């Protein structure tokens, strides 16, 4: 029986098959990760159930490790000298796309439902992105150029802003719901301070670990031992994040960011280059497990609310990125194509929606429980679509910008 097959054996078989699913996706003109996700969906709980929900919970550490490496890779590309060459447009793009998505989704959902607390929550979830898909496409197609650098910066830092926006909005929505049920509300200031503290401690922990890592990495010989050192620091960082409830993405991003800005560009690239042979395996595991988590049964529950959310989020992100790039006088290809590369949404948004459900369950009113259930269902369904179209759009953006070399 399939239940008797060790999970590690199923994972091994899946990796082997996923290699060829990735090749099929490439032949179809799609990023390989789409093939990995399709195989994961087939073998996961949606179709064959060869990997059960319980197994996925036990394998969560693999997803965390892969996401830690993705965040570290993003940070290692964010050299301040390079960012400075991109101009103030990067900061304006991050601010504009995040707040445009928030305000547009909040307005659209409110006009549809007339429910302000629910509109605030959906608006707060809209800016959150999934950097793994964008980074996987960049690395698979060996993209290089100013748009590539800008994408690294935007998908790396906009999650930090998304967490802050979520903190404010969730606190305000909870306050409105408690007022409806005549409960004594928690102070607004104390509620919104939690995500700000999480952000600060995450950046601080990543910075401290980054200085220790950089000092050791610069002196370590032979270079073949560097992957082990990097793995050790990323694993330590992930463990601290789980223990102290910090942001895994921001902490590991800062780990790479400190490396990029305390060593020469050549040395940093030499250190990170030691990971080049390992990243394809991590991407296979990450996107295979992401596919296994997908609940295809959630798609019929998408409904009008989900469609409005998706459309408003796409327009907000793309329109905001364009406005920020124009205001910052970024070059033409960044203005035209950056918005296409930041549409992915998965882990962070689903994690925040689970927090909403927990927060609103504590309020306990029928309205709060209804919003909590609707948010988790809708975000799960829309994330399936965004996780598929996001990497495809990122590839199109990089190709149109001329930053993917011809095969």
ZAFI-476516 format. One record per atom (N, C-alpha, C): residue in three letters; y, x negated, z negated. Coordinates in steps of 0.2 Angstrom, whole numbers, plus 5000, padded with zeros to 4 digits. Layout:
ALAYXZ
...
//
This chain:
UNK499449965000
UNK500050005000
UNK500649965000
UNK501249985003
UNK501849945003
UNK502149924997
UNK501949974991
UNK502249954985
UNK501949894982
UNK501349874984
UNK500949814982
UNK501249754985
UNK501549754990
UNK501849694994
UNK502449664990
UNK502349604988
UNK502949574985
UNK503549574989
UNK504149594985
UNK504749594989
UNK504949534992
UNK504749474989
UNK504949414992
UNK504649404999
UNK504049435000
UNK503649435006
UNK504049475011
UNK504249535009
UNK504649575014
UNK505249545016
UNK505549515011
UNK506249475013
UNK506049425018
UNK505549385017
UNK505349335022
UNK505249355029
UNK504849415029
UNK504749445036
UNK505349465039
UNK505749495035
UNK506449525037
UNK506849475040
UNK506949415037
UNK507349365039
UNK507049345046
UNK506449335047
UNK506149315053
UNK506349365059
UNK506249425057
UNK506349475062
UNK507049485063
UNK507449475058
UNK508249485059
UNK508549435064
UNK508249375064
UNK508449325069
UNK508449355076
UNK507949385078
UNK507849415084
UNK508249475085
UNK508349515080
UNK508749575080
UNK509449555082
UNK509649495079
UNK510349465080
UNK510449445087
UNK509849415090
UNK509949395097
UNK509949455102
UNK509649515100
UNK509649575104
UNK510349595104
UNK510649595098
UNK511349625097
UNK511849575101
UNK511749515101
UNK512149465105
UNK512149485113
UNK511549495115
UNK511449515122
UNK511749575124
UNK511849625119
UNK512149685120
UNK512949675119
UNK513149615118
UNK513849605117
UNK514149615111
UNK513749625106
UNK513949645099
UNK513849575094
UNK514149575089
UNK514049525084
UNK513349525081
UNK513049465080
UNK512349465077
UNK512249505071
UNK512749515067
UNK512749545060
UNK512549625061
UNK512749655067
UNK512549725068
UNK511749725069
UNK511449675072
UNK510749675072
UNK510449675065
UNK510749625061
UNK510449615054
UNK510549685050
UNK511049715051
UNK511149785047
UNK510749835050
UNK510649835056
UNK510149895059
UNK509449885056
UNK509249815056
UNK508549805054
UNK508549825046
UNK509049805042
UNK509049825035
UNK509049895034
UNK509349935038
UNK509350005038
UNK508750035039
UNK508350005044
UNK507650035046
UNK507250015040
UNK507249955037
UNK506749945032
UNK506949965025
UNK507649985024
UNK507850015018
UNK507650085016
UNK508050115012
UNK507850185009
UNK507950235014
UNK508350225019
UNK508550275024
UNK507950295029
UNK507550245030
UNK507050255035
UNK506350235032
UNK506150175032
UNK505450155030
UNK505350155023
UNK505850135019
UNK505850125012
UNK505350065010
UNK505350015014
UNK504949955013
UNK505349925007
UNK505949925007
UNK506349895001
UNK506649954997
UNK506449964991
UNK506650024987
UNK507250014984
UNK507550064981
UNK508150064977
UNK508150014971
UNK507550014968
UNK507449964962
UNK507449894965
UNK507149884970
UNK507149814973
UNK507849794975
UNK508249834978
UNK508949814980
UNK509349794974
UNK509249834968
UNK509549814962
UNK509349744959
UNK508749734960
UNK508549664958
UNK508749604963
UNK508949624969
UNK509149574974
UNK509849574974
UNK510249604970
UNK510949604970
UNK511249534969
UNK510949494966
UNK511149424965
UNK511249384972
UNK510849404977
UNK510849374983
UNK511549394987
UNK511649464986
UNK512249484989
UNK512849454986
UNK512849444979
UNK513449414975
UNK513449344978
UNK512949304978
UNK512949234981
UNK513249224988
UNK513049274992
UNK513249264999
UNK514049284999
UNK514249334995
UNK514949354995
UNK515349294992
UNK515049264987
UNK515449204984
UNK515549154989
UNK515049134993
UNK515149084998
UNK515649105004
UNK515649175005
UNK516149195010
UNK516849185007
UNK516949205001
UNK517549194998
UNK517749124997
UNK517349084996
UNK517449014995
UNK517648985002
UNK517349005007
UNK517448985014
UNK518149005016
UNK518349065015
UNK519049095016
UNK519549045013
UNK519449035006
UNK519948995002
UNK519948925005
UNK519448895007
UNK519448825010
UNK519848825017
UNK519948885020
UNK520348885026
UNK521148895025
UNK521248915019
UNK521948935017
UNK522348875015
UNK522448825019
UNK522848765017
UNK523648785017
UNK523948765012
UNK524648795012
UNK525148765018
UNK524948705020
UNK525348685026
UNK525148725032
UNK524548745033
UNK524448785038
UNK524748855038
UNK524648885032
UNK524948945030
UNK525748945031
UNK526048895029
UNK526748885030
UNK526948885038
UNK526548855042
UNK526648855049
UNK526548925052
UNK526148965049
UNK526149035051
UNK526749075049
UNK527149055045
UNK527749085043
UNK527749145038
UNK528249175036
UNK528249225031
UNK527949285033
UNK527749285040
UNK527449345043
UNK526749365039
UNK526449315037
UNK525749325033
UNK525949375027
UNK526349355023
UNK526549385017
UNK526749465019
UNK527149465024
UNK527449535026
UNK526849575029
UNK526449545032
UNK525849575035
UNK525449605029
UNK525249565024
UNK524849585019
UNK525149645015
UNK525749635014
UNK526149695010
UNK526149755015
UNK526349745021
UNK526449805025
UNK525849845027
UNK525249805028
UNK524649845030
UNK524349875024
UNK524449845018
UNK524149875012
UNK524549935010
UNK525149935010
UNK525549995008
UNK525650045013
UNK525550025019
UNK525550075025
UNK524950115024
UNK524350085023
UNK523750115023
UNK523750165017
UNK524050135011
UNK524050175005
UNK524450245006
UNK525050235008
UNK525550295009
UNK525250345014
UNK525050315020
UNK524850365025
UNK524250405023
UNK523750365020
UNK523150405018
UNK523250455012
UNK523650435008
UNK523850475002
UNK524250545005
UNK524650535010
UNK525050585013
UNK524550635017
UNK524150605021
UNK523650645025
UNK523250685021
UNK522950655016
UNK522450685011
UNK522750745007
UNK523450725005
UNK523750775001
UNK523950835006
UNK524150825012
UNK524350875017
UNK523650925018
UNK523150885019
UNK522450925020
UNK522250965014
UNK522350935008
UNK522050965002
UNK522450994997
UNK523150974997
UNK523550994992
UNK523450974985
UNK522950924985
UNK522750894978
UNK522950824977
UNK523550814973
UNK523850754972
UNK523450704969
UNK523050714964
UNK522650664961
UNK522150634966
UNK521850684969
UNK521350654974
UNK521650614980
UNK522250634982
UNK522550604987
UNK522750534985
UNK522950524979
UNK523150454976
UNK522550414976
UNK521950444974
UNK521350394974
UNK521150374981
UNK521150424986
UNK520950404992
UNK521450354995
UNK522050364994
UNK522550314996
UNK522450244993
UNK522250244987
UNK522150184983
UNK521550144986
UNK521050174988
UNK520450144991
UNK520550114998
UNK521050145002
UNK521150125009
UNK521350055010
UNK521750015006
UNK521849955008
UNK521249905007
UNK520849915003
UNK520249875001
UNK519849855008
UNK519749795009
UNK519349775015
UNK518749735013
UNK518349725018
UNK517749685017
UNK517749625021
UNK517949565018
UNK518049505022
UNK517449475025
UNK516849495023
UNK516149465025
UNK516149475033
UNK516249535035
UNK516149545042
UNK516549505046
UNK517249505045
UNK517749465049
UNK517549395049
UNK517349365043
UNK517149295042
UNK516549275046
UNK516049325046
UNK515449315050
UNK515549305057
UNK516049355060
UNK516149355067
UNK516549285069
UNK517049265065
UNK517449205066
UNK516949145067
UNK516449145062
UNK516049085062
UNK515449085067
UNK515249145069
UNK514749155074
UNK515049135081
UNK515649155082
UNK515949145089
UNK516349075089
UNK516349045083
UNK516748985083
UNK517448985085
UNK517749045082
UNK518449065084
UNK518949015081
UNK519448995084
UNK519948945082
UNK520648965085
UNK521148965080
UNK521848975083
UNK522249005077
UNK522849025079
UNK523349055074
UNK523049125072
UNK522849165076
UNK522549235074
UNK521949225069
UNK521549175070
UNK520949165066
UNK521249145059
UNK521749095059
UNK522049075052
UNK522349135049
UNK522649175053
UNK523049235050
UNK522549285047
UNK521949295050
UNK521449335048
UNK521149315042
UNK520949245041
UNK520749215035
UNK521249235029
UNK521849225030
UNK522349235025
UNK522349315023
UNK522349355028
UNK522449425026
UNK521849455023
UNK521249445026
UNK520649475022
UNK520549435016
UNK520749375015
UNK520649345008
UNK521149375003
UNK521749385004
UNK522249404999
UNK522349474998
UNK522249515004
UNK522349585003
UNK521949624998
UNK521349594996
UNK520949634991
UNK521349624984
UNK521649574983
UNK522049564977
UNK522549614976
UNK522949624981
UNK523449684982
UNK523149754981
UNK522549754984
UNK522249824984
UNK522049844977
UNK521849794973
UNK521649804966
UNK522249824962
UNK522749794963
UNK523449814960
UNK523649884961
UNK523649904968
UNK523749964970
UNK523350024967
UNK522650004967
UNK522150044964
UNK522250054957
UNK522450004953
UNK522650014946
UNK523150064944
UNK523750054948
UNK524250104947
UNK524050174949
UNK523750184955
UNK523650244957
UNK523050284953
UNK522550244951
UNK522050274947
UNK522350294940
UNK522750254937
UNK523050274931
UNK523450334931
UNK523850344937
UNK524250394938
UNK523850464939
UNK523350454943
UNK522950514944
UNK522550534938
UNK522350484934
UNK521950504928
UNK522450544923
UNK523150514923
UNK523650544919
UNK523750624921
UNK523750634928
UNK523850704930
UNK523250744928
UNK522650724929
UNK522050764927
UNK522050774920
UNK522250724916
UNK522250744908
UNK522750794907
UNK523350784910
UNK523850834909
UNK523650904910
UNK523250914916
UNK522950974918
UNK522551004912
UNK522150964909
UNK521650984904
UNK521950984897
UNK522650974897
UNK522950964890
UNK522750914885
UNK522450864888
UNK522150804884
UNK522750764882
UNK522650724877
UNK523150664876
UNK522950614881
UNK523450594884
UNK523350544890
UNK523450474887
UNK523050434890
UNK523150364889
UNK523850334892
UNK524150294889
UNK524850274891
UNK524750244898
UNK525250254903
UNK525250234910
UNK525250164910
UNK525650134906
UNK525750054906
UNK525150024904
UNK524850044899
UNK524150014897
UNK523650014902
UNK523650074905
UNK523150084910
UNK523150034916
UNK523850024919
UNK523949984925
UNK523949914923
UNK523949894917
UNK523949824915
UNK523249794916
UNK522649834916
UNK522049814916
UNK521849774923
UNK522049804929
UNK521949774935
UNK522349714936
UNK522949714933
UNK523449654933
UNK523149594929
UNK522849614923
UNK522549564919
UNK521849534923
UNK521549574926
UNK520949554930
UNK521149504935
UNK521649524939
UNK521949484944
UNK522149414942
UNK522549414936
UNK522749354933
UNK522249304931
UNK521749334927
UNK521149294925
UNK520749274930
UNK520649314935
UNK520249294941
UNK520549234945
UNK521149234946
UNK521549174949
UNK521549114945
UNK521649124938
UNK521649074933
UNK520949034933
UNK520449074932
UNK519749044932
UNK519549014938
UNK519749034944
UNK519549004950
UNK519948944951
UNK520548944949
UNK520948874949
UNK520648824945
UNK520548834939
UNK520248784934
UNK519548764937
UNK519148804939
UNK518448784942
UNK518648744948
UNK519148764952
UNK519348724958
UNK519548654957
UNK519948644952
UNK520148574950
UNK519548534948
UNK519048554944
UNK518448524942
UNK518048504948
UNK517948554953
UNK517548554958
UNK517848494963
UNK518448504964
UNK518748454969
UNK518748384967
UNK518848374960
UNK518748304957
UNK518048274958
UNK517548314957
UNK516848294958
UNK516648284965
UNK516848334970
UNK516648334977
UNK516948274980
UNK517548254979
UNK517848194982
UNK517448134981
UNK517148124975
UNK516848064973
UNK516048064974
UNK515748124976
UNK515048134976
UNK514748094982
UNK514248054981
UNK513948024987
UNK513148024985
UNK512748034990
UNK512848044997
UNK513148124998
UNK513448135004
UNK513748195006
UNK513148255006
UNK512548235007
UNK512048285008
UNK511948315001
UNK512148294996
UNK512148324989
UNK512648374988
UNK513148374993
UNK513748424992
UNK513548494992
UNK513048524996
UNK512848594996
UNK512648614989
UNK512248564986
UNK512048584979
UNK512548594974
UNK513148544974
UNK513648554970
UNK514048614971
UNK514148634978
UNK514548694979
UNK514148754977
UNK513448754978
UNK513048814976
UNK513148814968
UNK513148764964
UNK513148764957
UNK513848794955
UNK514348774958
UNK515048794956
UNK515148874958
UNK514848894964
UNK514948964965
UNK514449004961
UNK513848984959
UNK513449024955
UNK513749024948
UNK514048974945
UNK514448974939
UNK515049024939
UNK515349024945
UNK515949064946
UNK515749134946
UNK515149154949
UNK514949224949
UNK514749244943
UNK514349204939
UNK514149214932
UNK514749234928
UNK515249194928
UNK515849204924
UNK516149274926
UNK516149284932
UNK516449354935
UNK516049414932
UNK515449404932
UNK515049464929
UNK515149464922
UNK515149414918
UNK515149404911
UNK515849434909
UNK516449414912
UNK517049424910
UNK517449484914
UNK517049514918
UNK517249574923
UNK517849554927
UNK517749494930
UNK518349464935
UNK518149484942
UNK518649474946
UNK518549484954
UNK518149424957
UNK517549434959
UNK517149384962
UNK517449354968
UNK517749404972
UNK518049374978
UNK518649334977
UNK519149354972
UNK519749314971
UNK519549244967
UNK519049254963
UNK518949194959
UNK518649134964
UNK518149154968
UNK517849104973
UNK518349084978
UNK518749134980
UNK519349114985
UNK519749054982
UNK519949064976
UNK520349014973
UNK519948944972
UNK519348954971
UNK518948884971
UNK518948844977
UNK518948884983
UNK519048854989
UNK519748834991
UNK520248874989
UNK520948864990
UNK521148804986
UNK520948794980
UNK521148724977
UNK520848664980
UNK520248674983
UNK519948614987
UNK520348604993
UNK520548654996
UNK520948645003
UNK521648615001
UNK521948624995
UNK522648604994
UNK522648544989
UNK522048514987
UNK522148454983
UNK521748394986
UNK521548404992
UNK521248354996
UNK521548355003
UNK521448305007
UNK521648305014
UNK521248355018
UNK521548375023
UNK521248425028
UNK520548405030
UNK520548335032
UNK519948305035
UNK519348305029
UNK519548285023
UNK519048285018
UNK518848355016
UNK519248405016
UNK519048475014
UNK518548495019
UNK518748485026
UNK518348505031
UNK517648475031
UNK517648415029
UNK517048375028
UNK516548405023
UNK516948415017
UNK516548445012
UNK516248515013
UNK516648565016
UNK516448625018
UNK515948625024
UNK516048575028
UNK515648575034
UNK514848565032
UNK514748535026
UNK514048525023
UNK513748595023
UNK514048655023
UNK513748715022
UNK513648745029
UNK513848715034
UNK513748745041
UNK513048775042
UNK512548735040
UNK511848745042
UNK511548805038
UNK511948815032
UNK511648865027
UNK511948935028
UNK512548935031
UNK512949005031
UNK512549055036
UNK512249035041
UNK511849085045
UNK511349125041
UNK510949085037
UNK510449115032
UNK510849165028
UNK511349145025
UNK511749185020
UNK511949255023
UNK512249245029
UNK512449305033
UNK511849355035
UNK511349325037
UNK510749365038
UNK510549405032
UNK510449375026
UNK510349405020
UNK510849455018
UNK511449435018
UNK511949485016
UNK511949545020
UNK511949545027
UNK512049605031
UNK511449645031
UNK510849605031
UNK510249645030
UNK510149685024
UNK510349655018
UNK510349695012
UNK510949755012
UNK511449735016
UNK512049785016
UNK511749845020
UNK511349835026
UNK511049885029
UNK510549925025
UNK510149885021
UNK509649925017
UNK509949965012
UNK510549955010
UNK510949995005
UNK511250055008
UNK511350055015
UNK511650115018
UNK511250175018
UNK511550235016
UNK511250295016
UNK511450335022
UNK511050335027
UNK511150375033
UNK511250445031
UNK510950475026
UNK510950545024
UNK511650565022
UNK512050515020
UNK512750525018
UNK513250545024
UNK513050525030
UNK513450545035
UNK513650615037
UNK513150665036
UNK513250735037
UNK513750755032
UNK513850725027
UNK514350745022
UNK515050725023
UNK515150685029
UNK515750655030
UNK516350715030
UNK516250765034
UNK516750815034
UNK517450805037
UNK517850855036
UNK518550845039
UNK518950795034
UNK518850795028
UNK519150745023
UNK518950675025
UNK518350655027
UNK518150595029
UNK518450575035
UNK518550615040
UNK518850605047
UNK519550585046
UNK519950625042
UNK520650615040
UNK520750555037
UNK520350535032
UNK520350475028
UNK520350415033
UNK519750415038
UNK519650365042
UNK520250355047
UNK520450405050
UNK521050405055
UNK521650375052
UNK521850405046
UNK522450385043
UNK522350305040
UNK521850285038
UNK521750215036
UNK521750165042
UNK521450185048
UNK521550145054
UNK522250135056
UNK522650195056
UNK523350195059
UNK523750155054
UNK523650165047
UNK524050135042
UNK523950055042
UNK523250035043
UNK523149965043
UNK523449925049
UNK523249955055
UNK523549925061
UNK524249935062
UNK524549995060
UNK525250005061
UNK525649955056
UNK525349955050
UNK525649915045
UNK525649835047
UNK525049815049
UNK525049745051
UNK525549725057
UNK525549775062
UNK526049765067
UNK526749765064
UNK526949805060
UNK527649805057
UNK527749745053
UNK527249725049
UNK527349655045
UNK527449595050
UNK527049595055
UNK527049545060
UNK527749545064
UNK527949595066
UNK528649605069
UNK529249585064
UNK529149605058
UNK529749595053
UNK529649515052
UNK529049485052
UNK529049415050
UNK529049375056
UNK529249405062
UNK529249365068
UNK528649325070
UNK528049355068
UNK527449315070
UNK527349315078
UNK526949275080
UNK526849265087
UNK526549325090
UNK526549335097
UNK526349395100
UNK525649415099
UNK525249365099
UNK524449385098
UNK524349415091
UNK524649385086
UNK524549415080
UNK524849485079
UNK525449495082
UNK525749565082
UNK525249615085
UNK524949595091
UNK524549635095
UNK523849655092
UNK523549595089
UNK522849605088
UNK522549595081
UNK523049575076
UNK522749565069
UNK522549625066
UNK522849685068
UNK522649745065
UNK521949765066
UNK521749745072
UNK521049765074
UNK520549725070
UNK520749665067
UNK520249625064
UNK520149635056
UNK520449685054
UNK520449705046
UNK520249775044
UNK519849805049
UNK519649865048
UNK518949875043
UNK518549825043
UNK517949825039
UNK518149855032
UNK517649895029
UNK517749915022
UNK517049925020
UNK516849895014
UNK516149915011
UNK516249905003
UNK515949845001
UNK515849824994
UNK516349844989
UNK516949814991
UNK517549824986
UNK517749904985
UNK517749934991
UNK517950004991
UNK517450044987
UNK516750034989
UNK516250074985
UNK516250054978
UNK516349994976
UNK516449974969
UNK516950014965
UNK517550014969
UNK518150054966
UNK517950124965
UNK517650154970
UNK517450224970
UNK516950234964
UNK516550194963
UNK516050204957
UNK516450204950
UNK516950154950
UNK517450154944
UNK517750224944
UNK518050254949
UNK518350314949
UNK517850374946
UNK517250374948
UNK516750424946
UNK516650414938
UNK516650354936
UNK516550334929
UNK517150354925
UNK517750334927
UNK518350354924
UNK518450434923
UNK518350464929
UNK518450534929
UNK517850574925
UNK517250544925
UNK516750574921
UNK516950574913
UNK517350524911
UNK517550524904
UNK518150574903
UNK518450594908
UNK518950644907
UNK518650714907
UNK518050724911
UNK517650774910
UNK517850844912
UNK518450854915
UNK518650924917
UNK518350934924
UNK518250994926
UNK517851014932
UNK518250984938
UNK518950984938
UNK519350954943
UNK519150874944
UNK519150844938
UNK519050774938
UNK518350754941
UNK517850794939
UNK517150784941
UNK517050794948
UNK517450844951
UNK517350864958
UNK517650804962
UNK518250774960
UNK518550724963
UNK518050664963
UNK517850644958
UNK517350584957
UNK516750594962
UNK516450654962
UNK515850664967
UNK516150654974
UNK516650684976
UNK516950684983
UNK517150614985
UNK517450574980
UNK517650504982
UNK517050464984
UNK516550464980
UNK515950424981
UNK515550444987
UNK515550504988
UNK515150524994
UNK515550505001
UNK516150525001
UNK516550505007
UNK516650435008
UNK516750395003
UNK516850325004
UNK516250295006
UNK515650315003
UNK514950285006
UNK514850305013
UNK515050365015
UNK514950385022
UNK515350345027
UNK516050345025
UNK516550305029
UNK516350235030
UNK516150205024
UNK516050135024
UNK515450115029
UNK514950155030
UNK514450145035
UNK514750135042
UNK515250175044
UNK515550175050
UNK516050115051
UNK516450105045
UNK516850045045
UNK516549975046
UNK515949975042
UNK515549915042
UNK515249895049
UNK515149945053
UNK514949935060
UNK515449925065
UNK516049965065
UNK516549955070
UNK516949895068
UNK517049885061
UNK517549825059
UNK517349765063
UNK516749735062
UNK516649675065
UNK516649675073
UNK516449735076
UNK516549735083
UNK517249735085
UNK517749765081
UNK518449765083
UNK518749695082
UNK518449655077
UNK518649585075
UNK518549545081
UNK517949555084
UNK517749515090
UNK518149525096
UNK518349595097
UNK518749605102
UNK519449575101
UNK519749585095
UNK520349555094
UNK520349475095
UNK519849445093
UNK519849365094
UNK519749355101
UNK519349395105
UNK519249375112
UNK519849395116
UNK520249445114
UNK520849465118
UNK521449405117
UNK521349385111
UNK521849325109
UNK521749265112
UNK521149255115
UNK520949195118
UNK520649145113
UNK520449165107
UNK520249115102
UNK519449115101
UNK519149145105
UNK518349135106
UNK518249095112
UNK517949035111
UNK517848995117
UNK517249035122
UNK517349015128
UNK516849045133
UNK516149015132
UNK515649055132
UNK514949025131
UNK514848975137
//
